């Protein structure tokens, strides 16, 4: 009975932990992606994968990126507070 109550209590805390984590993770991703400008290459980290992308536009908290292998006219608009964009090293080239 005590174990079940402990598990129930821990499960009830998960939403509070997520709410407390979001401001910290958003501030971190904003700081890391701050130096990105249009024309820069960056690593777009999503799920368990990372793609080398081209930053095509930047609007305050949003960034438009072009992914290799997709239509050149089609950009993906992402919020810098929700995704991790890491600046790529200058020597790295896009591969399609």
C-alpha positions as CSV (number, residue, x, y, z in Angstrom):
1,X,0.0,0.0,0.0
2,X,2.8,2.4,0.9
3,X,4.6,1.6,-2.4
4,X,1.5,2.3,-4.4
5,X,1.0,5.6,-2.6
6,X,4.6,6.6,-3.3
7,X,4.3,5.8,-7.0
8,X,1.0,7.8,-7.2
9,X,2.7,10.8,-5.5
10,X,5.7,10.6,-7.8
11,X,3.4,10.4,-10.9
12,X,1.5,13.4,-9.7
13,X,4.7,15.4,-9.6
14,X,5.6,14.8,-13.2
15,X,3.5,17.7,-14.6
16,X,5.0,20.1,-12.1
17,X,8.5,19.0,-13.0
18,X,7.8,19.6,-16.7
19,X,6.4,23.1,-16.0
20,X,9.5,23.9,-14.0
21,X,11.9,22.6,-16.6
22,X,10.5,24.5,-19.6
23,X,11.7,28.0,-18.7
24,X,15.2,26.6,-18.1
25,X,15.3,24.6,-21.3
26,X,13.9,27.6,-23.3
27,X,16.5,30.0,-21.9
28,X,19.3,27.5,-22.7
29,X,18.2,26.9,-26.3
30,X,17.8,30.7,-26.9
31,X,21.4,31.3,-25.6
32,X,22.9,28.5,-27.7
33,X,21.1,29.6,-30.9
34,X,21.7,33.4,-30.4
35,X,24.7,33.7,-32.8
36,X,22.8,32.1,-35.7
37,X,22.2,34.4,-38.7
38,X,20.7,33.8,-42.2
39,X,23.2,31.9,-44.3
40,X,24.8,30.0,-41.3
41,X,24.8,26.3,-41.0
42,X,23.5,24.6,-37.8
43,X,22.8,21.2,-36.4
44,X,19.0,20.7,-36.0
45,X,18.7,18.2,-33.1
46,X,15.3,16.5,-33.0
47,X,14.3,13.2,-31.4
48,X,17.3,10.9,-31.6
49,X,18.6,12.4,-34.8
50,X,20.5,15.5,-35.9
51,X,20.5,17.1,-39.3
52,X,22.9,19.7,-40.7
53,X,20.6,22.6,-41.9
54,X,20.9,26.0,-43.4
55,X,19.4,29.0,-41.6
56,X,17.5,31.1,-44.1
57,X,15.7,33.6,-41.9
58,X,15.5,34.7,-38.3
59,X,12.6,36.5,-36.6
60,X,13.1,37.1,-32.9
61,X,12.1,33.7,-31.4
62,X,11.6,31.9,-34.7
63,X,14.1,30.6,-37.2
64,X,13.4,29.3,-40.7
65,X,15.7,26.4,-41.8
66,X,16.2,24.5,-45.0
67,X,16.9,20.8,-44.7
68,X,18.9,18.9,-47.3
69,X,16.9,16.5,-49.4
70,X,13.8,18.7,-49.2
71,X,12.4,21.2,-51.6
72,X,14.6,24.3,-51.7
73,X,11.6,26.7,-51.7
74,X,10.2,25.0,-48.6
75,X,11.5,26.2,-45.3
76,X,10.7,24.9,-41.9
77,X,9.8,27.6,-39.3
78,X,10.8,26.5,-35.8
79,X,10.6,28.3,-32.4
80,X,14.1,28.6,-30.9
81,X,12.5,27.9,-27.5
82,X,11.3,24.5,-28.6
83,X,14.2,23.0,-30.7
84,X,17.9,22.8,-30.3
85,X,19.9,24.5,-33.0
86,X,23.6,24.2,-32.5
87,X,26.0,26.4,-34.7
88,X,28.0,24.1,-37.0
89,X,31.8,24.4,-37.4
90,X,32.8,26.5,-40.4
91,X,34.6,23.6,-42.1
92,X,31.6,21.3,-42.3
93,X,29.7,21.1,-45.6
94,X,26.0,20.3,-46.3
95,X,25.5,16.9,-47.8
96,X,22.3,16.1,-49.7
